[in-house]
Amino acid sequence: MRISTRTLNRTYLRRQLLLDDVPNTVPDAVGRLVAVQAQEVDAPYVGLWARLPGFTHGELTAALEDRSVVRGGLLRGTQHLTTAEDYRWLRPLIRAGMGNAGLSAFRRQIEGLELAEIAAAATEALAGRTMTRPQLARALGERFPGREAIALAWAAQHQLSLVHPPPSGTWGRRGHVHVTLAEEWIGAPLRESTAEELLWRYLASCGPATAADLQIWSGVRRLRDAVEALRPRLRVYRDEAGRELFDAPDLDLADPDEPAPVRFLPEFDNLVLSHDDRGRIIASAADRALVCPGYSIVRPTFLVDGFVAGTWSAEPGRLVVAPFRPLADPAPVHAEALRLLEFLRLTDAEVVLEER
């Protein structure tokens, strides 16, 4: 069955909680998304504000403080929020699937040392404690004199399952990141999982999708064979370009004509990073280049009629909205930008709509 780009778009928006005002709790929403990009401290707050009606800063902070949601290195080796329960299976699976690729920047500094030895020393240092990364680096530097301490800390963080407890990761919080052993913080052991569990959860959040999409989203390599093994249990579609897309058989497609409200999303939002081909959410290669100009930059965006229509930035005294092309009706965009200003607590700022 061939499905249109608009059907993919509306289905994706619905699964990402961006089509309806769905009254979920923060852990419910984070669980639905599997993992929420948290590379920038305030970004998850804006991302959840776009998805949850009435969301307040305190709701996410409370979830981090009561440990129902945790922050740590997950998809693609970058910072994400996930529920504590999902962290238990997601971290070991992602860690095993990515291998040691993330250590390439520190390979020279740790040459000759066993990674297991570094991990054991860090585990001993962190047992029952929360430390900043510089504190962990100093402890490891004492254990391995003559080595670059911060490289040892990064190697340990790569090897171990660590989370960043609050106040790290809370609204407006900058400075040193704290780390602690995940199993101690969560209060439960990590568990093994499979690519099958990863695929079902991904499809519920981002499907229908290709095997390449799953790999791009997760950062885990060589998943195509695992997806192929599940083919008899999957629903198969083709998009307008003829690409084969997989989906869970119990998940419905959305109505392509369903109205999609204007949404403002933060930098690095899941919506623009979860597929190899992003045509379901960014209409053209030229638009994509404006969102992802290189140097690991992923700009904040806003949606009109379900597709990325431009970028935005918060500057002193103003919120600058930069559409890719003239807007047919600027009023809904302006109204949502004013709502964003209030959430960002920029009460004395104004909305500036750039012209192209």
DRENLUM-251629 format. One record per residue (C-alpha): y, z, x; residue in one letter. Coordinates in steps of 0.25 Angstrom, whole numbers, padded with zeros to 4 digits, always signed. Example, Ala and Ser with C-alpha at 12.3 -4.5 7.8 and 13.67 -1.06 7.14 Angstrom:
-0018+0031+0049a -0004+0029+0055s 
***
This chain:
+0000+0000+0000m +0014-0004+0005r +0025+0006+0003i +0040+0003+0005s +0050+0010+0014t +0057+0016+0003r +0044+0022-0002t +0041+0028+0012l +0055+0033+0012n +0055+0041-0001r +0041+0046+0002t +0046+0051+0016y +0058+0057+0010l +0050+0064+0000r +0040+0070+0010r +0051+0074+0019q +0057+0082+0007l +0069+0073+0007l +0068+0066-0007l +0067+0078-0016d +0073+0092-0016d +0060+0099-0014v +0061+0114-0015p +0053+0118-0003n +0054+0130+0006t +0057+0128+0021v +0043+0130+0025p +0038+0120+0014d +0048+0110+0019a +0044+0111+0033v +0030+0111+0030g +0032+0098+0022r +0039+0091+0034l +0028+0097+0043v +0038+0099+0054a +0053+0098+0054v +0061+0093+0066q +0069+0104+0072a +0073+0099+0086q +0088+0102+0081e +0089+0116+0077v +0097+0114+0064d +0089+0101+0060a +0078+0107+0052p +0088+0115+0043y +0095+0102+0040v +0082+0095+0038g +0077+0105+0028l +0091+0106+0021w +0089+0091+0018a +0075+0093+0012r +0076+0107+0005l +0086+0109-0007p +0094+0122-0004g +0089+0124+0010f +0097+0134+0018t +0097+0137+0033h +0091+0150+0031g +0078+0145+0025e +0074+0138+0037l +0078+0149+0046t +0070+0159+0037a +0058+0150+0039a +0059+0150+0054l +0061+0165+0054e +0049+0168+0045d +0041+0159+0053r +0036+0150+0042s +0043+0138+0049v +0043+0137+0064v +0050+0128+0075r +0043+0122+0087g +0039+0110+0095g +0030+0101+0085l +0031+0087+0081l +0034+0077+0093r +0036+0090+0101g +0049+0093+0095t +0055+0105+0087q +0050+0106+0073h +0049+0116+0062l +0036+0118+0055t +0030+0128+0046t +0022+0139+0054a +0009+0135+0047e +0011+0120+0051d +0015+0124+0066y +0001+0130+0067r -0005+0116+0067w +0006+0107+0070l +0009+0112+0084r -0005+0111+0090p -0007+0097+0084l +0006+0092+0089i +0005+0099+0102r -0009+0093+0105a -0005+0079+0099g +0007+0078+0109m +0000+0082+0121g +0009+0085+0133n +0019+0074+0132a +0030+0084+0129g +0028+0090+0143l +0032+0077+0151s +0047+0082+0154a +0041+0095+0160f +0029+0089+0167r +0035+0090+0181r +0040+0104+0180q +0026+0109+0175i +0017+0101+0184e +0006+0108+0190g +0006+0119+0179l -0005+0120+0168e +0002+0119+0154l -0008+0129+0149a -0003+0139+0160e +0011+0137+0155i +0007+0138+0141a +0000+0151+0144a +0012+0157+0151a +0021+0154+0140a +0012+0160+0130t +0011+0172+0138e +0027+0173+0139a +0029+0170+0124l +0018+0179+0118a +0025+0188+0108g +0038+0183+0112r +0049+0173+0108t +0056+0167+0120m +0067+0156+0122t +0063+0144+0130r +0071+0149+0143p +0064+0162+0142q +0050+0156+0141l +0054+0147+0153a +0058+0159+0161r +0045+0165+0158a +0037+0153+0162l +0046+0151+0174g +0041+0165+0179e +0027+0161+0176r +0028+0148+0184f +0038+0150+0195p +0044+0137+0201g +0043+0129+0188r +0054+0125+0179e +0054+0136+0168a +0059+0128+0156i +0049+0117+0159a +0038+0127+0158l +0044+0132+0145a +0044+0118+0139w +0029+0116+0144a +0025+0129+0137a +0032+0125+0124q +0025+0112+0124h +0011+0119+0126q +0013+0131+0117l +0015+0132+0102s +0029+0138+0102l +0039+0140+0090v +0054+0143+0091h +0057+0155+0082p +0070+0158+0076p +0081+0159+0079p +0077+0146+0086s +0078+0134+0077g +0087+0141+0066t +0100+0135+0061w +0111+0133+0072g +0102+0141+0082r +0104+0135+0096r +0100+0140+0110g +0087+0144+0116h +0074+0141+0108v +0064+0152+0106h +0049+0150+0107v +0037+0158+0103t +0022+0156+0102l +0020+0149+0089a +0007+0157+0085e +0014+0170+0087e +0026+0166+0079w +0018+0159+0067i +0008+0171+0068g -0004+0161+0066a -0012+0152+0076p -0010+0138+0078l -0021+0129+0072r -0027+0115+0075e -0024+0103+0067s -0027+0088+0066t -0019+0075+0065a -0024+0075+0050e -0016+0087+0046e -0004+0082+0054l -0005+0068+0046l -0006+0074+0032w +0006+0083+0035r +0014+0071+0041y +0011+0062+0029l +0016+0073+0019a +0029+0073+0026s +0031+0059+0032c +0021+0050+0026g +0017+0039+0023p +0016+0036+0038a +0009+0029+0050t +0001+0036+0061a +0013+0033+0070a +0022+0040+0061d +0013+0053+0062l +0014+0052+0077q +0029+0050+0078i +0031+0062+0069w +0021+0071+0076s +0022+0067+0090g +0007+0067+0090v +0000+0055+0097r -0012+0047+0094r -0013+0051+0079l -0016+0037+0074r -0031+0039+0075d -0030+0052+0067a -0022+0045+0056v -0032+0033+0056e -0044+0043+0054a -0037+0048+0041l -0034+0034+0036r -0045+0036+0025p -0038+0048+0019r -0024+0042+0020l -0016+0033+0011r -0011+0020+0018v +0002+0013+0015y +0010+0002+0022r +0025+0002+0024d +0034-0010+0022e +0031-0014+0037a +0016-0014+0035g +0014-0001+0043r +0002+0008+0038e +0006+0021+0033l -0003+0033+0030f -0001+0044+0019d -0008+0055+0013a -0015+0051+0000p -0010+0062-0008d +0005+0059-0005l +0013+0050-0014d +0024+0040-0010l +0038+0042-0016a +0046+0033-0025d +0054+0023-0016p +0065+0023-0027d +0067+0038-0027e +0081+0043-0024p +0083+0049-0010a +0095+0058-0008p +0104+0058+0004v +0098+0068+0015r +0104+0072+0028f +0094+0075+0039l +0095+0082+0052p +0093+0076+0066e +0078+0074+0069f +0074+0075+0055d +0059+0073+0052n +0063+0062+0042l +0067+0052+0054v +0057+0056+0064l +0043+0056+0057s +0039+0041+0058h +0037+0030+0068d +0044+0020+0059d +0056+0027+0052r +0059+0016+0042g +0056+0024+0030r +0068+0033+0033i +0077+0025+0043i +0080+0011+0038a +0082+0003+0051s +0080+0004+0066a +0095+0004+0067a +0096+0016+0058d +0085+0023+0066r +0093+0021+0079a +0105+0028+0073l +0096+0040+0069v +0087+0040+0082c +0096+0034+0093p +0088+0039+0104g +0088+0051+0114y +0080+0059+0104s +0091+0059+0094i +0088+0059+0079v +0101+0060+0071r +0103+0067+0058p +0102+0057+0047t +0105+0056+0032f +0097+0048+0021l +0102+0039+0010v +0092+0034+0000d +0081+0040+0009g +0084+0033+0022f +0092+0037+0034v +0106+0032+0032a +0114+0038+0043g +0116+0050+0052t +0124+0062+0052w +0130+0073+0062s +0137+0086+0061a +0149+0086+0069e +0161+0097+0070p +0168+0097+0056g +0160+0085+0051r +0147+0079+0047l +0146+0065+0051v +0137+0055+0042v +0135+0042+0048a +0128+0032+0039p +0121+0020+0045f +0128+0011+0036r +0138+0013+0024p +0133+0022+0013l +0132+0016-0001a +0136+0029-0007d +0141+0040+0003p +0143+0051-0007a +0128+0056-0007p +0129+0056+0008v +0142+0064+0009h +0137+0074-0001a +0124+0077+0007e +0132+0078+0020a +0141+0088+0013l +0129+0096+0010r +0124+0095+0024l +0137+0100+0029l +0135+0112+0021e +0121+0115+0026f +0126+0112+0040l +0137+0123+0038r +0148+0113+0042l +0157+0118+0030t +0170+0113+0037d +0164+0099+0040a +0166+0086+0033e +0157+0074+0031v +0161+0062+0038v +0154+0049+0034l +0154+0039+0045e +0156+0024+0042e +0148+0013+0049r 
***
